[in-house]
Amino acid sequence: MTALIETRGMHVKRGNVTVLRNVDFAIHAGEIVTIVGPNGSGKSSLMKALIGAVTPFQGQVTRKKGLRLGYVPQSLSVDPSMPMTVSRFLDLPRRSPREARQAALADAGASEIADRQLTDLSGGQFQRAMLARALLNKPEILLLDEPTTGLDQPGQAAFYKRIEEVRDNLGCAVLMVSHDLHVVMSASDRVLCVNGHICCEGRPEVVAQAEEYRALFGSGTGGALALYRHQHNHSHDDGASCDHDHQETA
Ligand SMILES: Nc1ncnc2c1ncn2[C@@H]1O[C@H](COP(=O)(O)OP(=O)(O)OP(=O)(O)O)[C@@H](O)[C@H]1O
């Protein structure tokens, strides 16, 4: 299967400092991949190099031709003195048909906020408005940089659940940076542990046990995987049924 984005031997500098070394990475259609790592370890730099906002000084990044990207940045400051509805926000920088805006808000689980002022939204609603904007062009890959910053734990869990639904409904790949290890690990197909390079990578269960991961986050997070696990019995449209044994967050 062709990768949506792939890097080979990628080195990235910010200023004069090499912040990422020798990154080999690929993400494919429909995957949910989470990047974890300490502060300053190069997670955002990796994301920026993948979307082309930062150019690697060595190695290659290959994006599928015509790849449709949706990007939710780490932060966006809104001038509280500037009145703007969510609908208007979705029209920046490019106007979209009303139906497209409504569909994106529905996909983001936020249909009811279309006419609300941006500055009146709760943190969770604002994140959904950002998500809706990233979904407007029906992305093949959605990239989210710490999308739940400022949300409480139920808010985080609800947001990641919505991301899984978006992936299921739209079939897009999802690549996100997160510090919410306990919540995000089991929502991911694959976890990438970054600290200036890729320390370890694999299924969440495997990464949580890896020495490199434990050296960075301690063994306490080994049990973190259990936290988000919930009972997840349902049928899909294609008739297949899911029966994972998850436990709810304490
Ligand atoms: N524009 C820049 N110019 C110079 N150095 C930068 C720039 N952006 C980031 N850096 C440096 O690059 C390193 C990696 O930063 P990056 O933002 O990628 O880390 P991160 O893992 O996303 O961190 P955090 O978890 O704190 O968001 C840090 O040392 C940071 O200070």
The ligand as a MOL file (V3000), in Angstrom:
LIG
                    3D

  0  0  0     0  0            999 V3000
M  V30 BEGIN CTAB
M  V30 COUNTS 31 33 0 0 0
M  V30 BEGIN ATOM
M  V30 1 N 11.2540 28.2240 15.2780 0
M  V30 2 C 12.2060 27.6860 16.0510 0
M  V30 3 N 13.4620 28.1890 16.0710 0
M  V30 4 C 14.4320 27.6380 16.8430 0
M  V30 5 N 14.2310 26.5710 17.6290 0
M  V30 6 C 13.0050 26.0330 17.6530 0
M  V30 7 C 11.9320 26.5630 16.8660 0
M  V30 8 N 10.8230 25.8030 17.0850 0
M  V30 9 C 11.1990 24.8680 17.9670 0
M  V30 10 N 12.4960 24.9900 18.2960 0
M  V30 11 C 13.2590 24.1290 19.2190 0
M  V30 12 O 13.2430 22.8090 18.6840 0
M  V30 13 C 13.1530 21.8460 19.7280 0
M  V30 14 C 11.9690 20.9210 19.4430 0
M  V30 15 O 10.7700 21.7020 19.5190 0
M  V30 16 P 9.3470 21.0810 19.2110 0
M  V30 17 O 8.3600 22.2120 19.3150 0
M  V30 18 O 9.4060 20.3130 17.9740 0
M  V30 19 O 9.1950 20.0830 20.4540 0
M  V30 20 P 7.8980 19.3810 21.0390 0
M  V30 21 O 8.2810 17.9710 21.3450 0
M  V30 22 O 6.7330 19.5840 20.1380 0
M  V30 23 O 7.7120 20.1890 22.3960 0
M  V30 24 P 6.4030 20.4610 23.3080 0
M  V30 25 O 5.9570 19.1410 23.8510 0
M  V30 26 O 6.9430 21.3430 24.3950 0
M  V30 27 O 5.3690 21.1400 22.4540 0
M  V30 28 C 13.0360 22.6260 21.0270 0
M  V30 29 O 14.3070 22.6770 21.6200 0
M  V30 30 C 12.6140 24.0120 20.5770 0
M  V30 31 O 13.0890 25.0020 21.4380 0
M  V30 END ATOM
M  V30 BEGIN BOND
M  V30 1 1 1 2
M  V30 2 1 2 3
M  V30 3 2 2 7
M  V30 4 2 3 4
M  V30 5 1 4 5
M  V30 6 2 5 6
M  V30 7 1 6 7
M  V30 8 1 6 10
M  V30 9 1 7 8
M  V30 10 2 8 9
M  V30 11 1 9 10
M  V30 12 1 10 11
M  V30 13 1 11 12
M  V30 14 1 11 30
M  V30 15 1 12 13
M  V30 16 1 13 14
M  V30 17 1 13 28
M  V30 18 1 14 15
M  V30 19 1 15 16
M  V30 20 2 16 17
M  V30 21 1 16 18
M  V30 22 1 16 19
M  V30 23 1 19 20
M  V30 24 2 20 21
M  V30 25 1 20 22
M  V30 26 1 20 23
M  V30 27 1 23 24
M  V30 28 2 24 25
M  V30 29 1 24 26
M  V30 30 1 24 27
M  V30 31 1 28 29
M  V30 32 1 28 30
M  V30 33 1 30 31
M  V30 END BOND
M  V30 END CTAB
M  END
